């Protein structure tokens, strides 16, 4: 792509580059647009929004009280342990300052499931209406070198490019003699390998933990586990999402994507767990699967950026850093937002990304020194990482036990008892 070399700053004093125009990048742009004093460029590689997978925003994203924010049955206690009341209240204040039009959209989408492209189109339309700060949209992919070339003194760059973040592993200066620079700023934990299975079902269907168990009795090696919070219904049709844990050998042999028929042909033992589950739903409801069953293999990784900003490029002294001093990232401020900073396989992280975008916008709105913005944002992201880590490990542990419920000694091997 051709990167513009200048920005119209007649109405603004602060240049902002937002890389990535998924839901989080769009929300980030919309929030800054509603505040005076910015000239914003939004870099997007997709000319249209075609992703129709269903997403569900977490209730904490629209919580209006501390108790509502920490109400989740899985990590409510974690939230109370990690954050103090003042920190949570600061987050609530940040979202209260969000443009009411954007708040209304988020509240609407939090009522149930929503296709991803509907969220993207909604925020995009809001940006098109304009605001106190101009947003210029630039179409095309951005390389690391191009991103570096954009950053001028005191610029802000916000990376919303997702799990394969463009800038994450460039936010820490390379050390002289460093052996593995590719992952120097990323911590990754492989939780398991799995296939994600999605299909439409022609009848209303609800699932809970008892349903998961009873419909998996007799599935000895593989379990089809539907995600309760991912099941959506619309006009009598149920959108079902589930996962099947598989071995590393299964993962290597499976194609990246396939349909249910190929899974039955090539991997019948894996497919059997899925089909037995569906058969029992059919007996209960009288419905049938509509259309194809989509199967995607995926390594379920839990990861985070050790540095969610470019604070390391501003650290003194530079020490043995390679190219320290006049590097582009020593001139301005860089922030990772959304999946660029934190990712977990067990819940859709769009909500966490939007919340972090709200928090960053709230910090920028305060007009405090950028060193303080970087510091406070780092603290917030680290605490959110602790929350995500604890939640994901709890879910994984419970899942391991569930898959061995009919094997008493297998369950005992998974239990860690004082």
C-alpha positions in Angstrom: 0.0 0.0 0.0 1.0 3.6 -0.4 1.4 5.2 3.1 0.5 8.9 3.1 3.3 11.0 4.4 1.4 13.9 6.0 -1.7 14.3 8.0 -4.2 17.2 8.1 -3.5 18.7 11.6 -5.5 21.9 11.1 -8.1 20.7 13.6 -5.9 18.5 15.7 -2.7 18.5 17.8 -2.1 14.8 18.2 -1.5 12.3 15.4 -2.9 8.8 15.9 -2.3 5.8 13.7 -4.6 2.8 14.3 -3.5 -0.4 12.7 -6.3 -2.8 12.0 -10.0 -2.1 11.4 -11.7 -5.1 13.0 -14.2 -4.4 15.8 -11.6 -3.3 18.3 -9.8 -1.0 15.9 -13.1 0.5 14.8 -14.2 1.1 18.3 -10.9 2.7 19.2 -11.2 5.1 16.2 -14.8 5.9 17.1 -13.9 6.8 20.7 -11.0 9.0 19.7 -13.1 10.6 17.0 -15.5 11.8 19.6 -12.8 13.7 21.5 -11.3 16.9 20.2 -7.6 17.3 19.5 -6.7 14.3 17.4 -5.9 13.6 13.7 -6.6 9.9 13.2 -5.6 7.5 10.5 -7.3 4.0 10.5 -5.4 1.5 8.4 -7.6 -1.4 7.2 -6.7 -4.3 4.8 -10.3 -5.4 4.1 -12.5 -3.2 1.8 -15.7 -4.9 3.0 -16.9 -6.7 6.1 -17.6 -10.4 5.3 -17.1 -12.2 8.6 -20.5 -13.5 9.7 -19.5 -15.7 12.7 -21.7 -15.0 15.7 -20.1 -13.2 18.7 -21.5 -12.5 22.2 -20.3 -9.5 24.2 -19.5 -10.3 27.8 -21.9 -8.8 30.4 -19.0 -7.0 32.2 -18.6 -4.8 29.1 -21.9 -3.1 29.9 -21.8 -3.4 33.7 -22.8 -0.2 35.4 -21.6 -1.1 38.9 -18.7 -2.9 40.6 -20.8 -5.8 41.7 -22.2 -6.3 38.1 -18.6 -6.1 36.7 -17.4 -9.0 39.0 -20.6 -11.1 38.7 -19.1 -13.8 36.3 -19.3 -17.2 38.0 -16.0 -18.3 36.6 -13.7 -15.3 37.3 -15.8 -13.0 39.6 -13.5 -13.9 42.6 -10.4 -13.4 40.4 -11.6 -9.9 39.5 -12.1 -9.0 43.2 -8.7 -10.4 44.1 -6.7 -8.7 41.3 -8.3 -5.2 41.1 -9.1 -2.9 43.9 -12.3 -0.9 43.9 -10.6 2.3 42.8 -9.2 0.7 39.7 -12.5 -0.8 38.7 -14.3 2.5 39.3 -11.7 4.2 37.0 -12.6 1.7 34.3 -16.3 2.4 34.8 -15.7 6.1 34.6 -13.8 5.6 31.3 -16.8 3.9 29.7 -19.2 6.5 31.1 -17.3 9.1 29.0 -17.8 7.1 25.8 -20.0 8.7 23.1 -23.6 7.8 23.9 -24.2 6.6 20.3 -21.4 4.1 20.7 -22.7 3.0 24.1 -26.2 2.4 22.6 -24.7 0.2 19.9 -22.7 -1.8 22.4 -25.7 -2.2 24.7 -27.8 -3.4 21.7 -25.1 -6.0 20.7 -24.8 -7.2 24.3 -28.4 -8.4 24.4 -27.6 -11.6 22.6 -25.5 -12.9 19.7 -24.6 -10.8 16.8 -22.7 -11.4 13.5 -19.3 -9.9 13.6 -19.8 -8.0 10.4 -22.9 -6.3 11.9 -20.7 -4.9 14.7 -18.1 -3.8 12.2 -20.6 -2.1 9.9 -22.4 -0.4 12.8 -19.2 1.2 14.1 -18.0 2.0 10.6 -21.2 3.9 9.9 -20.8 5.8 13.1 -17.3 6.8 12.1 -18.6 8.0 8.7 -20.9 10.4 10.5 -17.8 12.4 11.7 -16.9 14.0 15.0 -14.7 16.5 16.7 -11.5 14.8 15.4 -11.2 13.7 11.8 -10.7 10.0 10.9 -8.9 9.2 7.6 -9.3 5.6 6.4 -6.4 4.1 4.5 -7.0 0.8 2.6 -4.3 -1.8 2.4 -1.9 -3.9 4.5 0.8 -2.3 6.5 4.3 -3.8 7.0 6.5 -3.4 10.0 8.8 -1.2 8.0 5.9 1.0 6.9 4.6 1.3 10.4 8.1 2.4 11.6 8.2 5.0 8.9 4.9 6.5 10.0 5.9 7.3 13.5 7.0 10.9 14.0 7.9 12.7 17.3 5.0 12.4 19.8 2.8 10.3 17.5 0.5 7.6 18.9 0.3 4.2 17.2 -2.3 1.7 18.3 -1.9 -1.9 17.1 -5.3 -3.7 16.8 -4.0 -6.3 14.3 -5.0 -9.3 16.3 -3.3 -12.5 17.5 -0.6 -12.3 14.9 0.2 -8.8 16.0 2.2 -6.7 13.6 4.2 -4.9 16.3 4.1 -7.0 19.4 7.6 -8.5 19.1 9.1 -5.2 18.0 8.2 -3.3 21.2 11.2 -4.6 23.0 14.6 -3.5 21.7 16.7 -6.4 20.5 19.6 -7.2 22.7 23.1 -7.7 21.4 23.7 -11.4 20.7 20.0 -12.2 21.3 19.2 -15.7 19.9 15.4 -15.8 19.6 14.2 -12.3 18.8 11.0 -13.5 17.1 9.2 -14.1 20.4 11.0 -11.8 22.8 7.9 -10.0 23.9 5.4 -12.8 23.7 4.6 -15.4 26.3 2.6 -18.4 24.9 1.2 -21.4 26.6 -0.2 -24.3 24.5 -3.3 -25.5 26.4 -4.4 -28.2 23.9 -5.1 -29.0 20.3 -8.8 -29.1 19.2 -11.2 -29.0 16.3 -13.9 -26.3 16.4 -17.2 -27.5 15.1 -20.0 -25.2 14.1 -23.4 -25.9 12.6 -27.0 -24.6 12.3 -29.7 -26.7 14.0 -33.3 -26.5 12.9 -34.9 -26.4 16.3 -34.5 -24.4 19.6 -31.9 -26.1 21.7 -30.3 -25.1 25.0 -27.3 -26.8 26.7 -25.9 -26.8 30.2 -23.3 -28.8 32.1 -25.6 -31.7 32.7 -26.5 -31.8 29.1 -22.8 -31.9 28.2 -22.2 -34.9 30.4 -25.2 -37.0 29.6 -24.8 -36.5 25.8 -21.2 -37.6 26.0 -21.7 -40.8 28.0 -20.3 -43.6 25.9 -17.8 -41.3 24.1 -14.7 -42.9 25.6 -11.8 -41.2 23.8 -13.3 -38.0 22.4 -15.9 -35.6 23.9 -18.0 -33.1 21.9 -18.3 -30.1 24.3 -20.7 -27.4 23.2 -19.8 -23.9 24.5 -22.9 -22.9 26.4 -22.2 -19.2 26.0 -21.7 -19.6 22.2 -25.1 -21.1 21.4 -27.3 -18.6 19.7 -30.9 -18.8 18.5 -32.8 -16.9 15.9 -36.3 -17.7 14.6 -36.2 -21.3 15.7 -32.7 -22.0 14.4 -29.9 -22.6 16.8 -26.3 -21.7 16.0 -24.1 -24.4 17.8 -20.4 -24.1 18.5 -18.4 -26.9 20.1 -14.9 -28.2 20.5 -13.3 -31.7 20.5 -9.9 -32.1 22.1 -7.5 -34.0 19.9 -3.9 -35.2 20.1 -0.9 -33.6 18.4 -0.9 -36.5 15.9 -4.6 -35.8 15.0 -3.8 -32.2 14.6 -1.0 -32.8 12.2 -3.1 -35.2 10.1 -6.2 -33.0 9.9 -6.6 -30.3 7.2 -6.8 -26.8 8.5 -10.5 -26.7 7.5 -13.0 -29.3 6.3 -16.6 -30.3 6.4 -18.3 -32.8 8.7 -18.4 -35.5 5.9 -14.6 -35.4 5.5 -14.1 -35.7 9.3 -16.4 -38.8 9.3 -14.4 -40.3 6.4 -10.9 -39.6 7.6 -11.2 -39.4 11.3 -14.3 -41.5 12.3 -13.4 -41.7 16.0 -13.4 -37.9 16.3 -16.6 -37.6 14.2 -18.4 -40.2 16.3 -18.4 -38.0 19.4 -19.9 -35.2 17.4 -22.5 -37.4 15.7 -23.6 -39.1 19.0 -24.1 -35.7 20.5 -26.2 -34.6 17.5 -28.3 -37.8 17.5 -29.3 -37.3 21.1 -30.3 -33.7 20.4 -32.4 -35.0 17.5 -34.2 -37.4 19.8 -34.9 -34.6 22.3 -36.1 -31.9 19.9 -37.0 -33.6 16.6 -34.8 -31.2 14.7 -32.0 -31.7 12.3 -28.7 -30.2 11.3 -29.2 -27.6 8.5 -26.5 -27.5 5.8 -22.9 -28.4 6.3 -21.0 -28.9 9.5 -17.9 -26.7 9.5 -14.7 -28.1 11.1 -11.6 -26.0 11.8 -8.5 -27.4 13.6 -6.8 -25.0 15.9 -4.0 -25.0 18.5 -5.6 -23.5 21.7 -3.0 -21.0 22.9 -3.1 -18.7 25.8 -0.7 -15.7 25.3 0.1 -12.2 26.3 2.6 -9.4 25.5 5.1 -8.9 28.3 5.1 -5.3 27.2 1.8 -3.9 25.9 3.5 -0.5 25.1 6.8 0.6 23.7 8.0 1.6 27.2 11.2 -0.3 26.8 12.3 2.0 24.0 11.9 5.0 26.3 13.8 3.3 29.2 17.0 4.9 30.4 19.8 4.0 29.9 19.6 2.2 26.6 22.2 -0.3 27.7 23.0 -3.0 25.1 19.9 -2.5 23.0 20.4 -2.7 19.3 19.5 0.4 17.4 18.3 2.2 20.6 18.0 5.9 20.8 16.8 7.1 17.4 14.5 4.1 16.6 11.0 5.2 15.6 9.5 3.6 18.7 11.6 5.9 20.9 9.9 8.9 19.4 6.2 8.3 20.1 3.9 5.9 22.0 2.8 2.5 20.8 0.0 0.5 22.4 -1.3 -3.0 21.9 -5.1 -3.3 22.1 -7.3 -6.5 21.9 -5.8 -9.7 20.7 -2.6 -8.0 19.9 -2.0 -7.8 23.7 -3.8 -10.8 25.2 -5.5 -13.9 23.8 -7.3 -17.0 25.2 -9.0 -19.8 23.3 -11.9 -20.3 25.7 -13.9 -17.1 25.2 -14.3 -14.5 22.5 -11.9 -11.7 23.5 -13.6 -9.0 21.5 -15.2 -7.8 24.8 -11.8 -7.6 26.5 -10.4 -5.7 23.5 -13.2 -3.2 23.5 -12.8 -2.7 27.3 -9.1 -2.1 26.9 -9.8 0.4 24.1 -12.2 2.3 26.4 -9.6 2.3 29.2 -6.9 3.7 26.8 -9.2 6.3 25.4 -10.0 7.4 29.0 -6.3 7.7 29.8 -5.7 9.8 26.7 -8.7 12.0 27.5 -7.1 13.0 30.8 -4.3 14.8 29.2 -1.6 13.3 31.5 2.0 12.8 30.3 2.4 10.0 27.9 4.9 8.3 30.2 2.1 8.1 32.7 -0.4 6.8 30.1 2.0 4.0 29.1 2.6 3.1 32.7 -1.0 3.0 33.7 -2.0 1.1 30.6 0.8 -1.5 31.2 -0.5 -2.0 34.7 -4.1 -2.4 33.5 -3.2 -4.9 30.8 -1.0 -7.0 33.1 -3.9 -7.3 35.6 -6.2 -8.2 32.8 -3.7 -10.8 31.8 -3.8 -12.3 35.3 -7.6 -12.4 35.0 -7.5 -14.1 31.6 -4.8 -16.6 32.7 -6.6 -17.6 35.9 -9.9 -18.0 34.0 -8.4 -20.0 31.2 -6.5 -22.4 33.5 -9.7 -23.0 35.5 -11.7 -23.8 32.4 -9.0 -26.1 31.1 -8.7 -27.9 34.4 -12.5 -28.4 34.6 -12.5 -29.5 31.0 -9.9 -32.2 31.8 -11.9 -33.5 34.7 -15.1 -33.5 32.6 -13.5 -35.6 29.9 -12.7 -38.3 32.6 -15.9 -38.3 34.6 -16.6 -41.9 33.8 -13.0 -42.9 34.8 -12.7 -42.6 38.6 -8.9 -43.0 38.7 -8.5 -40.7 35.7 -10.4 -38.0 37.6 -8.2 -38.5 40.7 -5.1 -38.1 38.6 -6.4 -34.6 37.5 -7.4 -33.5 41.0 -4.9 -31.4 43.0 -6.0 -31.9 46.6 -4.2 -30.3 49.5 
